[in-house]
Amino acid sequence: MKKIILFASGGGSNAEQIIKYAELSGNYTVAGVFTNKPQAGVLQKAAQYNVPAVVFTREEMEDGALLKRVNEIKPDLIVLAGFLWKFPADIITNYPNKVVNIHPALLPNYGGKGMYGMNVHRAVHTNKEKESGITIHYVNNNYDEGNIIFQQVVNVENCQSPEEVAQKVLALEHEHFPKVITQLLNK
């Protein structure tokens, strides 16, 4: 069976959807959840589903220790689900076209350093965009510039707040991310 690992920095709602989808579909297994935050909610989600979790430091990311941990698992795909640090170049190099991310907007719009989560949704709302959505893309050494794999659009012109935009976009993430992961693993 194909294996993926998840990288997340926050609450883990996408990670949970991916883990549940993996269990229900039997298409792949989540072999580990990696986080840079010892208090991240994703750790509770991993424990709830008996998925091994790894908390790592910036030093471990920079000195190659994190790459060693990833290599021990030998994942078929590495999935960033709300991971907020710049992803390590050594892992990208060792896993070419095997690292994917989800972005809460339609790239190339609203991408780049600092553009994550509510920062994106506030910008979309402030600019009175009619549409937003999700972009699933390969990860390279620049924020949000990897080749696009999948995009899905949602109408947000009637949203009264950035939080409403966020709700609509999160629903798309939960619906599509696990399915796109399956498609990538079956290529």
Helices and strands as residue ranges (DSSP letters): E 2-7, H 13-25, E 28-35, H 42-48, E 53-55, H 58-62, H 65-73, E 77-80, H 89-94, E 99-103, H 117-126, E 131-138, E 148-155, H 162-185
